[in-house]
Amino acid sequence: MASSDRKKLEEIADDFTDSFPAVFRRVSRGATHPGSKKFDPSRVVLRIAVMHGPVCMSGVCKHMGISKPYMTALVDKLINEGLVERVPNPDDRRVVEIKITDAGRRVTREFTKDTRETIVKNLSSLDSKDISTLHSSMKNIRKVISRLDQDRSSECSHGEDV
């Protein structure tokens, strides 16, 4: 595999990991989902907290397409694992934000590396043309999802939207 293809596959892996909640929410709206999950959504919360943190819980709920009670359960799990902490928003004490801990950063690095490697492995049989096409497609998907999400109003009173 060419070095440039490897780099594109790594970017595609990151794109899948970062975009999956928004893409899944968009394409599965109104569908019935099976109860079993093949990934741990709490790890997605960690990635969001690393990329944008501290982040408000309601903004992460919207980004992932999950309910506030489910988000509370995910955050409680992450707090119990020592991976995040709840912090008050300095500008609005009614807003609760999630801040990642050093342990959370380590877990996120491992999760990202493992996920990236799995996706690269699963896609490595593609030829260079298909890799380039998929790479461009993922970039276009992220742009489109970003545009769709710009239309929604933020529940956070400040900071960067997730």
N, CA and C atoms as a LAMMPS dump frame, in Angstrom:
ITEM: TIMESTEP
0
ITEM: NUMBER OF ATOMS
486
ITEM: BOX BOUNDS ff ff ff
-5.0000000000000000e+02 5.0000000000000000e+02
-5.0000000000000000e+02 5.0000000000000000e+02
-5.0000000000000000e+02 5.0000000000000000e+02
ITEM: ATOMS id mol type element x y z
1 1 1 N 0.85 -1.178 0
2 1 2 C 0 0 0
3 1 3 C 0.896 1.241 0
4 2 1 N 0.558 2.161 -0.884
5 2 2 C 1.326 3.393 -0.988
6 2 3 C 1.149 4.241 0.268
7 3 1 N 2.172 5 0.592
8 3 2 C 2.145 5.876 1.768
9 3 3 C 0.991 6.873 1.696
10 4 1 N 0.744 7.421 0.502
11 4 2 C -0.347 8.387 0.351
12 4 3 C -1.703 7.718 0.573
13 5 1 N -1.831 6.452 0.136
14 5 2 C -3.079 5.718 0.373
15 5 3 C -3.265 5.452 1.863
16 6 1 N -2.189 5.105 2.539
17 6 2 C -2.252 4.858 3.985
18 6 3 C -2.73 6.121 4.709
19 7 1 N -2.177 7.264 4.333
20 7 2 C -2.564 8.537 4.952
21 7 3 C -4.047 8.818 4.706
22 8 1 N -4.515 8.59 3.496
23 8 2 C -5.934 8.8 3.187
24 8 3 C -6.814 7.857 4.005
25 9 1 N -6.366 6.593 4.116
26 9 2 C -7.146 5.635 4.908
27 9 3 C -7.21 6.045 6.379
28 10 1 N -6.126 6.584 6.893
29 10 2 C -6.14 7.065 8.284
30 10 3 C -7.113 8.227 8.437
31 11 1 N -7.122 9.126 7.473
32 11 2 C -8.059 10.244 7.519
33 11 3 C -9.496 9.757 7.394
34 12 1 N -9.722 8.765 6.529
35 12 2 C -11.057 8.179 6.404
36 12 3 C -11.474 7.556 7.729
37 13 1 N -10.549 6.859 8.38
38 13 2 C -10.855 6.246 9.681
39 13 3 C -11.26 7.319 10.682
40 14 1 N -10.518 8.413 10.725
41 14 2 C -10.878 9.518 11.622
42 14 3 C -12.23 10.106 11.233
43 15 1 N -12.46 10.256 9.939
44 15 2 C -13.738 10.784 9.467
45 15 3 C -14.897 9.889 9.891
46 16 1 N -14.747 8.573 9.722
47 16 2 C -15.803 7.653 10.15
48 16 3 C -16.058 7.803 11.647
49 17 1 N -14.995 7.799 12.423
50 17 2 C -15.122 7.871 13.879
51 17 3 C -15.771 9.178 14.313
52 18 1 N -15.336 10.281 13.715
53 18 2 C -15.846 11.588 14.111
54 18 3 C -17.233 11.871 13.555
55 19 1 N -17.541 11.352 12.384
56 19 2 C -18.792 11.678 11.711
57 19 3 C -19.907 10.673 11.958
58 20 1 N -19.574 9.483 12.435
59 20 2 C -20.577 8.429 12.546
60 20 3 C -21.836 8.848 13.285
61 21 1 N -21.726 9.48 14.464
62 21 2 C -22.98 9.819 15.153
63 21 3 C -23.887 10.723 14.323
64 22 1 N -23.321 11.747 13.694
65 22 2 C -24.142 12.658 12.9
66 22 3 C -24.68 11.97 11.65
67 23 1 N -23.847 11.198 10.968
68 23 2 C -24.29 10.485 9.769
69 23 3 C -25.364 9.464 10.134
70 24 1 N -25.119 8.682 11.172
71 24 2 C -26.077 7.667 11.596
72 24 3 C -27.408 8.314 11.954
73 25 1 N -27.35 9.417 12.692
74 25 2 C -28.568 10.126 13.088
75 25 3 C -29.321 10.602 11.852
76 26 1 N -28.588 11.125 10.878
77 26 2 C -29.227 11.667 9.674
78 26 3 C -29.861 10.576 8.815
79 27 1 N -29.167 9.483 8.613
80 27 2 C -29.677 8.456 7.691
81 27 3 C -30.643 7.48 8.354
82 28 1 N -30.668 7.455 9.66
83 28 2 C -31.523 6.473 10.33
84 28 3 C -32.719 7.104 11.03
85 29 1 N -32.928 8.371 10.821
86 29 2 C -34.042 9.057 11.472
87 29 3 C -35.359 8.335 11.193
88 30 1 N -36.073 7.972 12.253
89 30 2 C -37.361 7.312 12.127
90 30 3 C -37.288 5.801 12.014
91 31 1 N -36.087 5.261 11.914
92 31 2 C -35.94 3.814 11.79
93 31 3 C -35.929 3.163 13.17
94 32 1 N -36.244 1.884 13.22
95 32 2 C -36.157 1.123 14.46
96 32 3 C -34.788 0.474 14.502
97 33 1 N -34.084 0.666 15.631
98 33 2 C -32.724 0.164 15.754
99 33 3 C -32.694 -1.038 16.678
100 34 1 N -31.855 -2.006 16.333
101 34 2 C -31.707 -3.14 17.249
102 34 3 C -31.058 -2.691 18.553
103 35 1 N -31.33 -3.406 19.624
104 35 2 C -30.824 -3.049 20.942
105 35 3 C -29.334 -3.238 21.11
106 36 1 N -28.748 -4.154 20.365
107 36 2 C -27.323 -4.417 20.56
108 36 3 C -26.487 -3.363 19.855
109 37 1 N -25.42 -2.953 20.511
110 37 2 C -24.527 -1.947 19.965
111 37 3 C -23.162 -2.581 19.711
112 38 1 N -22.532 -2.198 18.63
113 38 2 C -21.23 -2.746 18.296
114 38 3 C -20.107 -1.779 18.661
115 39 1 N -20.457 -0.639 19.222
116 39 2 C -19.438 0.299 19.665
117 39 3 C -19.914 0.934 20.964
118 40 1 N -18.995 1.532 21.667
119 40 2 C -19.318 2.151 22.945
120 40 3 C -19.472 3.654 22.736
121 41 1 N -20.696 4.179 22.807
122 41 2 C -20.898 5.602 22.556
123 41 3 C -20.17 6.504 23.557
124 42 1 N -19.833 5.973 24.718
125 42 2 C -19.1 6.806 25.675
126 42 3 C -17.738 7.196 25.119
127 43 1 N -17.177 6.364 24.247
128 43 2 C -15.884 6.692 23.637
129 43 3 C -16.033 7.825 22.627
130 44 1 N -17.19 7.915 22.006
131 44 2 C -17.46 9.034 21.102
132 44 3 C -17.544 10.328 21.914
133 45 1 N -18.183 10.26 23.084
134 45 2 C -18.246 11.423 23.974
135 45 3 C -16.832 11.878 24.329
136 46 1 N -15.955 10.931 24.614
137 46 2 C -14.562 11.282 24.929
138 46 3 C -13.893 12.002 23.763
139 47 1 N -14.069 11.486 22.563
140 47 2 C -13.452 12.128 21.388
141 47 3 C -13.964 13.552 21.219
142 48 1 N -15.258 13.738 21.405
143 48 2 C -15.835 15.079 21.283
144 48 3 C -15.235 15.995 22.34
145 49 1 N -15.092 15.495 23.559
146 49 2 C -14.532 16.303 24.647
147 49 3 C -13.066 16.664 24.37
148 50 1 N -12.321 15.755 23.757
149 50 2 C -10.928 16.053 23.403
150 50 3 C -10.89 17.107 22.3
151 51 1 N -11.725 16.949 21.295
152 51 2 C -11.7 17.843 20.137
153 51 3 C -12.225 19.243 20.451
154 52 1 N -13.258 19.336 21.298
155 52 2 C -13.947 20.608 21.492
156 52 3 C -13.995 21.078 22.941
157 53 1 N -13.484 20.28 23.868
158 53 2 C -13.719 20.475 25.283
159 53 3 C -13.174 21.741 25.875
160 54 1 N -13.708 22.087 27.048
161 54 2 C -14.915 21.524 27.647
162 54 3 C -16.141 21.794 26.769
163 55 1 N -17.06 20.851 26.757
164 55 2 C -18.258 20.938 25.924
165 55 3 C -19.498 20.826 26.793
166 56 1 N -20.556 21.494 26.354
167 56 2 C -21.795 21.389 27.118
168 56 3 C -22.479 20.071 26.776
169 57 1 N -23.085 19.467 27.778
170 57 2 C -23.719 18.166 27.602
171 57 3 C -24.838 18.224 26.567
172 58 1 N -25.623 19.299 26.57
173 58 2 C -26.747 19.379 25.634
174 58 3 C -26.259 19.444 24.185
175 59 1 N -25.135 20.107 23.95
176 59 2 C -24.581 20.158 22.597
177 59 3 C -24.11 18.791 22.122
178 60 1 N -23.518 18.008 23.03
179 60 2 C -23.085 16.653 22.685
180 60 3 C -24.305 15.779 22.406
181 61 1 N -25.364 15.946 23.183
182 61 2 C -26.615 15.209 22.937
183 61 3 C -27.104 15.426 21.515
184 62 1 N -27.138 16.7 21.122
185 62 2 C -27.613 17.021 19.773
186 62 3 C -26.69 16.428 18.713
187 63 1 N -25.395 16.551 18.906
188 63 2 C -24.426 16.044 17.928
189 63 3 C -24.566 14.528 17.749
190 64 1 N -24.756 13.828 18.848
191 64 2 C -24.833 12.369 18.797
192 64 3 C -26.246 11.868 18.524
193 65 1 N -27.23 12.754 18.654
194 65 2 C -28.613 12.333 18.435
195 65 3 C -29.14 11.452 19.554
196 66 1 N -28.75 11.762 20.798
197 66 2 C -29.186 10.962 21.943
198 66 3 C -29.933 11.841 22.936
199 67 1 N -30.681 11.207 23.823
200 67 2 C -31.466 11.936 24.81
201 67 3 C -30.582 12.435 25.947
202 68 1 N -31.077 13.438 26.658
203 68 2 C -30.34 13.972 27.805
204 68 3 C -30.19 12.928 28.919
205 69 1 N -31.24 12.133 29.223
206 69 2 C -31.049 11.101 30.254
207 69 3 C -29.972 10.07 29.867
208 70 1 N -29.934 9.69 28.588
209 70 2 C -28.911 8.74 28.142
210 70 3 C -27.526 9.379 28.237
211 71 1 N -27.44 10.665 27.87
212 71 2 C -26.172 11.377 27.967
213 71 3 C -25.712 11.436 29.417
214 72 1 N -26.637 11.675 30.33
215 72 2 C -26.296 11.713 31.756
216 72 3 C -25.717 10.374 32.196
217 73 1 N -26.321 9.284 31.743
218 73 2 C -25.82 7.949 32.09
219 73 3 C -24.414 7.735 31.521
220 74 1 N -24.182 8.15 30.278
221 74 2 C -22.857 8.018 29.67
222 74 3 C -21.817 8.823 30.449
223 75 1 N -22.167 10.054 30.799
224 75 2 C -21.231 10.913 31.527
225 75 3 C -20.979 10.35 32.923
226 76 1 N -22.025 9.857 33.591
227 76 2 C -21.832 9.235 34.904
228 76 3 C -20.857 8.066 34.815
229 77 1 N -20.997 7.252 33.767
230 77 2 C -20.076 6.126 33.556
231 77 3 C -18.646 6.631 33.376
232 78 1 N -18.488 7.666 32.572
233 78 2 C -17.154 8.216 32.321
234 78 3 C -16.562 8.85 33.575
235 79 1 N -17.39 9.478 34.386
236 79 2 C -16.923 10.059 35.656
237 79 3 C -16.458 8.937 36.584
238 80 1 N -17.252 7.868 36.68
239 80 2 C -16.877 6.721 37.527
240 80 3 C -15.572 6.08 37.076
241 81 1 N -15.285 6.141 35.78
242 81 2 C -14.033 5.601 35.242
243 81 3 C -12.887 6.605 35.38
244 82 1 N -13.18 7.812 35.851
245 82 2 C -12.155 8.84 36.009
246 82 3 C -11.711 9.472 34.702
247 83 1 N -12.577 9.429 33.68
248 83 2 C -12.184 9.894 32.355
249 83 3 C -12.655 11.315 32.037
250 84 1 N -13.726 11.765 32.7
251 84 2 C -14.213 13.134 32.54
252 84 3 C -14.673 13.652 33.895
253 85 1 N -14.907 14.949 33.929
254 85 2 C -15.525 15.558 35.107
255 85 3 C -16.536 16.589 34.63
256 86 1 N -17.539 16.811 35.452
257 86 2 C -18.515 17.868 35.163
258 86 3 C -17.971 19.169 35.739
259 87 1 N -18.1 20.231 34.958
260 87 2 C -17.671 21.542 35.421
261 87 3 C -18.745 22.569 35.06
262 88 1 N -18.931 23.568 35.915
263 88 2 C -19.904 24.614 35.571
264 88 3 C -19.333 25.517 34.488
265 89 1 N -20.201 26.006 33.648
266 89 2 C -19.812 26.967 32.633
267 89 3 C -19.499 28.278 33.353
268 90 1 N -18.342 28.889 33.097
269 90 2 C -17.984 30.113 33.813
270 90 3 C -18.919 31.285 33.509
271 91 1 N -19.59 31.254 32.355
272 91 2 C -20.472 32.348 31.96
273 91 3 C -21.932 32.11 32.337
274 92 1 N -22.3 30.839 32.55
275 92 2 C -23.694 30.502 32.859
276 92 3 C -23.699 29.252 33.72
277 93 1 N -23.887 29.413 35.005
278 93 2 C -23.806 28.288 35.945
279 93 3 C -24.896 27.244 35.721
280 94 1 N -25.933 27.585 34.956
281 94 2 C -26.982 26.601 34.654
282 94 3 C -26.502 25.553 33.654
283 95 1 N -25.466 25.894 32.904
284 95 2 C -24.933 25.006 31.864
285 95 3 C -23.856 24.118 32.474
286 96 1 N -24.003 22.806 32.253
287 96 2 C -23.013 21.841 32.734
288 96 3 C -22.146 21.426 31.555
289 97 1 N -20.85 21.494 31.763
290 97 2 C -19.912 21.106 30.715
291 97 3 C -19.155 19.848 31.129
292 98 1 N -18.623 19.178 30.116
293 98 2 C -17.82 17.98 30.327
294 98 3 C -16.378 18.339 30.015
295 99 1 N -15.506 18.034 30.956
296 99 2 C -14.076 18.29 30.766
297 99 3 C -13.349 16.957 30.887
298 100 1 N -12.495 16.679 29.916
299 100 2 C -11.776 15.41 29.901
300 100 3 C -10.588 15.465 30.872
301 101 1 N -10.293 14.337 31.487
302 101 2 C -9.146 14.22 32.39
303 101 3 C -7.942 13.692 31.608
304 102 1 N -6.783 13.685 32.244
305 102 2 C -5.598 13.114 31.596
306 102 3 C -5.815 11.64 31.275
307 103 1 N -6.453 10.907 32.195
308 103 2 C -6.752 9.488 31.931
309 103 3 C -7.681 9.363 30.731
310 104 1 N -8.641 10.274 30.612
311 104 2 C -9.554 10.274 29.472
312 104 3 C -8.827 10.516 28.167
313 105 1 N -7.838 11.39 28.197
314 105 2 C -7.037 11.643 26.987
315 105 3 C -6.278 10.386 26.574
316 106 1 N -5.706 9.678 27.554
317 106 2 C -4.975 8.436 27.235
318 106 3 C -5.906 7.395 26.622
319 107 1 N -7.07 7.209 27.231
320 107 2 C -8.042 6.226 26.716
321 107 3 C -8.485 6.616 25.312
322 108 1 N -8.69 7.901 25.093
323 108 2 C -9.128 8.371 23.779
324 108 3 C -8.062 8.127 22.722
325 109 1 N -6.802 8.376 23.075
326 109 2 C -5.713 8.091 22.121
327 109 3 C -5.696 6.614 21.744
328 110 1 N -5.831 5.735 22.741
329 110 2 C -5.839 4.29 22.475
330 110 3 C -7.045 3.894 21.625
331 111 1 N -8.217 4.398 21.995
332 111 2 C -9.445 4.107 21.251
333 111 3 C -9.32 4.566 19.801
334 112 1 N -8.81 5.783 19.611
335 112 2 C -8.665 6.336 18.267
336 112 3 C -7.686 5.503 17.448
337 113 1 N -6.572 5.146 18.059
338 113 2 C -5.57 4.343 17.348
339 113 3 C -6.149 2.979 16.967
340 114 1 N -6.792 2.307 17.909
341 114 2 C -7.367 0.983 17.626
342 114 3 C -8.458 1.054 16.561
343 115 1 N -9.321 2.055 16.672
344 115 2 C -10.401 2.209 15.695
345 115 3 C -9.842 2.508 14.317
346 116 1 N -8.876 3.414 14.265
347 116 2 C -8.255 3.767 12.991
348 116 3 C -7.632 2.538 12.35
349 117 1 N -6.878 1.778 13.129
350 117 2 C -6.212 0.595 12.584
351 117 3 C -7.213 -0.44 12.064
352 118 1 N -8.299 -0.631 12.78
353 118 2 C -9.324 -1.586 12.333
354 118 3 C -9.928 -1.146 11.008
355 119 1 N -10.253 0.142 10.899
356 119 2 C -10.856 0.642 9.668
357 119 3 C -9.856 0.58 8.517
358 120 1 N -8.596 0.962 8.776
359 120 2 C -7.57 0.886 7.735
360 120 3 C -7.429 -0.561 7.257
361 121 1 N -7.388 -1.489 8.192
362 121 2 C -7.264 -2.907 7.829
363 121 3 C -8.454 -3.356 6.975
364 122 1 N -9.648 -2.966 7.389
365 122 2 C -10.853 -3.397 6.664
366 122 3 C -10.977 -2.764 5.285
367 123 1 N -10.338 -1.625 5.082
368 123 2 C -10.426 -0.949 3.788
369 123 3 C -9.181 -1.121 2.924
370 124 1 N -8.158 -1.767 3.448
371 124 2 C -6.873 -1.824 2.739
372 124 3 C -6.902 -2.652 1.459
373 125 1 N -7.935 -3.421 1.234
374 125 2 C -8.016 -4.179 -0.017
375 125 3 C -8.502 -3.314 -1.185
376 126 1 N -8.917 -2.1 -0.906
377 126 2 C -9.347 -1.201 -1.978
378 126 3 C -8.15 -0.765 -2.818
379 127 1 N -8.405 -0.524 -4.094
380 127 2 C -7.319 -0.004 -4.934
381 127 3 C -7.216 1.508 -4.738
382 128 1 N -6.162 2.083 -5.292
383 128 2 C -5.897 3.515 -5.097
384 128 3 C -7.051 4.389 -5.561
385 129 1 N -7.677 4.027 -6.657
386 129 2 C -8.799 4.825 -7.175
387 129 3 C -9.959 4.811 -6.181
388 130 1 N -10.293 3.64 -5.659
389 130 2 C -11.386 3.544 -4.685
390 130 3 C -11.05 4.279 -3.387
391 131 1 N -9.799 4.188 -2.96
392 131 2 C -9.382 4.906 -1.749
393 131 3 C -9.541 6.41 -1.969
394 132 1 N -9.113 6.901 -3.114
395 132 2 C -9.258 8.331 -3.414
396 132 3 C -10.721 8.744 -3.467
397 133 1 N -11.548 7.916 -4.074
398 133 2 C -12.978 8.203 -4.155
399 133 3 C -13.607 8.241 -2.767
400 134 1 N -13.29 7.25 -1.947
401 134 2 C -13.833 7.2 -0.596
402 134 3 C -13.331 8.375 0.232
403 135 1 N -12.068 8.696 0.083
404 135 2 C -11.48 9.826 0.793
405 135 3 C -12.23 11.117 0.446
406 136 1 N -12.423 11.37 -0.84
407 136 2 C -13.151 12.563 -1.282
408 136 3 C -14.596 12.532 -0.801
409 137 1 N -15.208 11.364 -0.862
410 137 2 C -16.604 11.228 -0.424
411 137 3 C -16.754 11.55 1.052
412 138 1 N -15.842 11.043 1.876
413 138 2 C -15.925 11.321 3.318
414 138 3 C -15.76 12.814 3.583
415 139 1 N -14.853 13.449 2.856
416 139 2 C -14.684 14.897 3.018
417 139 3 C -15.991 15.617 2.653
418 140 1 N -16.619 15.181 1.55
419 140 2 C -17.879 15.8 1.13
420 140 3 C -18.995 15.528 2.14
421 141 1 N -19.046 14.325 2.684
422 141 2 C -20.057 13.997 3.698
423 141 3 C -19.896 14.902 4.909
424 142 1 N -18.669 15.07 5.37
425 142 2 C -18.427 15.944 6.531
426 142 3 C -18.862 17.373 6.241
427 143 1 N -18.589 17.868 5.037
428 143 2 C -19.011 19.23 4.685
429 143 3 C -20.53 19.351 4.705
430 144 1 N -21.197 18.365 4.123
431 144 2 C -22.655 18.398 4.056
432 144 3 C -23.267 18.316 5.448
433 145 1 N -22.789 17.398 6.265
434 145 2 C -23.305 17.265 7.634
435 145 3 C -23.046 18.553 8.411
436 146 1 N -21.895 19.142 8.21
437 146 2 C -21.571 20.398 8.884
438 146 3 C -22.55 21.489 8.486
439 147 1 N -22.865 21.553 7.206
440 147 2 C -23.837 22.546 6.743
441 147 3 C -25.212 22.292 7.336
442 148 1 N -25.619 21.026 7.38
443 148 2 C -26.918 20.696 7.973
444 148 3 C -26.967 21.078 9.446
445 149 1 N -25.873 20.813 10.152
446 149 2 C -25.834 21.103 11.578
447 149 3 C -25.723 22.602 11.868
448 150 1 N -25.24 23.384 10.917
449 150 2 C -25.177 24.837 11.117
450 150 3 C -26.574 25.441 11.189
451 151 1 N -27.545 24.749 10.606
452 151 2 C -28.917 25.25 10.597
453 151 3 C -29.596 25.133 11.952
454 152 1 N -29.101 24.232 12.794
455 152 2 C -29.758 24.039 14.087
456 152 3 C -29.254 25.073 15.08
457 153 1 N -30.084 25.425 16.016
458 153 2 C -29.658 26.397 17.029
459 153 3 C -28.931 25.673 18.146
460 154 1 N -27.916 26.301 18.677
461 154 2 C -27.128 25.707 19.751
462 154 3 C -27.838 25.876 21.076
463 155 1 N -27.823 24.816 21.895
464 155 2 C -28.39 24.899 23.23
465 155 3 C -27.379 25.48 24.204
466 156 1 N -26.129 25.541 23.824
467 156 2 C -25.096 26.112 24.692
468 156 3 C -25.105 27.617 24.523
469 157 1 N -24.817 28.293 25.584
470 157 2 C -24.849 29.745 25.518
471 157 3 C -23.53 30.338 25.036
472 158 1 N -22.504 29.51 24.898
473 158 2 C -21.203 30.025 24.459
474 158 3 C -20.402 28.906 23.841
475 159 1 N -19.243 29.283 23.39
476 159 2 C -18.251 28.289 22.966
477 159 3 C -18.525 27.698 21.604
478 160 1 N -17.628 26.829 21.221
479 160 2 C -17.694 26.187 19.919
480 160 3 C -18.75 25.105 19.923
481 161 1 N -19.522 25.073 18.872
482 161 2 C -20.536 24.042 18.71
483 161 3 C -19.846 22.744 18.327
484 162 1 N -20.371 21.612 18.788
485 162 2 C -19.783 20.314 18.43
486 162 3 C -20.321 19.821 17.133
